[in-house]
Amino acid sequence: KTKIVKATQERFDFLGFTIGMAQSRRTGNYYPHVQPSKKAVQKVKDRVTELTRRERTIMPLDRMVKGVNAMVRGWVGYFHYRNCSKTLTHVRNHLEQRLVIQLRKRHKVRDWNAGYCLASGFPKGCCMNDTACTKCQLQQAGRKRMPCGEEHRKAVCGKTARTV
């Protein structure tokens, strides 16, 4: 489809990107704002959801995380251009939520607040630094905890901090 647009006044989608002029908060100057289109973001979210379906809990966690990482790295490699950190944050939050669902299903944790540190993204007692975070310290006695093993830490953070 051919579409003629006045680029200084309207936004348009091209090759999976939304392109339009935006005003800088810092300087007040206008610049071309490039970010992944809503359709592209929805596609990657749907793909992450498909790769982390609840029916896939029988698959070894390492294999599932490697598949998700490969897909997300490829998507970010194409779409990480200029100033799109807000959009990538939405994708990252969706990915983390899907992994939380996957881990909860694997370990039969029903309560959203039990057994999972929402602040650090790790199972309670497995924070990055050896000291537990505030939310971990507020854990009530008797709540079910998830197993704290190296594979669970990798499942949440992967090898890089960005792609999970």
N, C-alpha and C positions, 0 to 999 in steps of 0.2 A: 504494500500500500504506500502511496505517496501522499504526504501531508505537508503542506506549506505552513510554517509557523514563524511568527516573529519571535526569535529566540530571546530577545531582551525583555520581552513582556510575558511570555508563556513558557510553561514547562512542557517538555515532550519526552517520550520514551524512545530509546534507540539502543539496540543490541543489549537489552536487559538493564539498561541504566536509565534513570530519570535525570534529565539535564535541564537546568534553569538558572537564571540569575538570582543571586541572593546577596544581601548586604552584610558585610562583616560587622560583628558587634564591637570589635576592637578599634578598627580604623574608620568604619562607616563607608568604605569603598565597596563597590559592587564587584562580584567575582562569579565565574561560572561554577555553580554548585552541582556536583556529580555524585550520585548515590545509586545503589541498586534499586530497581523498580519494585513496587509492591508485589507484582506478579512473580518476580524472581525470588523475593524473600519468602513468599508463600510457598513456592515450589520447594525451596530448600527445607523449610519447616515441615512440609508434608513428607519429604524424603527422610528426614530425621525421625519423624513419627513412625514411618514405615519400618525403618531399620531398628527401632527400639520398641516395637510392638510387644505387648505383654505375652503374646504367644511365643515369643522368641527367648523366653527365660531358660529354655532347655539348652540353648546354644552357650558354649563357654563364654564367660564375660570378656576375656581377653580378645577373643575373635570378634565379638560384636563391637567392642570399643575400637579395635583396629579398623574395621569397616567404616564405622561412623567417622573416625578421624580422617581416613583417606578421602571420604566424600567431602567433609567440611573443609579440609585443607585445599582441595581442588577448587571448591566454590569460593573460598576466601582469596585464593591466589588470583582468580579472575576478577572478582568484584571489589577487592580492597584497593580502591583508587581514591586518592585525595581525602576528602573529609566525609567519611561514611561511618564513623565510629558509633554513632547513635543507632544506626541500622544494624551494625554488627553486634551491638549489645543486645538487641532484641533477639537475634538469632542465638546468641550465646545463652541468654536466659532460657529460651525454649529448650535448647539442648540440655542444659543443666536440669531443668524440670523433668525432662523425659528420662534422664539417667536416675534421678531420684525415684521416679515411678518404677523404673526397672529394678533398682536395688531394693525398694520396699517390697515389690512383688517376689523377688528372689528369696528374701529373708522373712517373708510373711509378717511384715510390720504394718499394722493397720492404721495406727494413729499417726497423723502427719507430724506431730510434734515429738513423738517418742522415737528414740533411737537414731536420730539424725540431727546433726548440728547445722542449723539453717544459716548461721552466720559464716561459717568457714567452708561449708560444702563438703565436709568430711563426716564419716560416722563419729558419733560422740566418743571422745577419748582418743581420737586419731587426728587432732589438728596438726597443721604443718609444724608449728613450733611445739615443743614438748609440753608447754603449759596449756591447760584447757582454756578455751575462751569463756566469756561471761555466760553465754547461753548454755554451754556445756556444764558450767558450775551450777546452773539453776535446774539441772535435771533432778526430777523427783525420784526418790527411792522406789524400787519396784517396777519401773518402766522397762520394757523389753529393749535390749541393746542389740545392735547388729554386730556381727563378728568384726574384729579389728585386725585385718590382715593387710599385707602389702598390696595384694591384688585389688582390694577395695579402694585403697588410696589412688592407685593407677586408674581405676574405673572413673573416679571423679575428676582427676586433674590430668591424666594422661602424661605424655612426655613433655608437653608444652603447656604453659599456663593459659594460652588463648583458645586452643581448639578442642579441649576436653578429650 
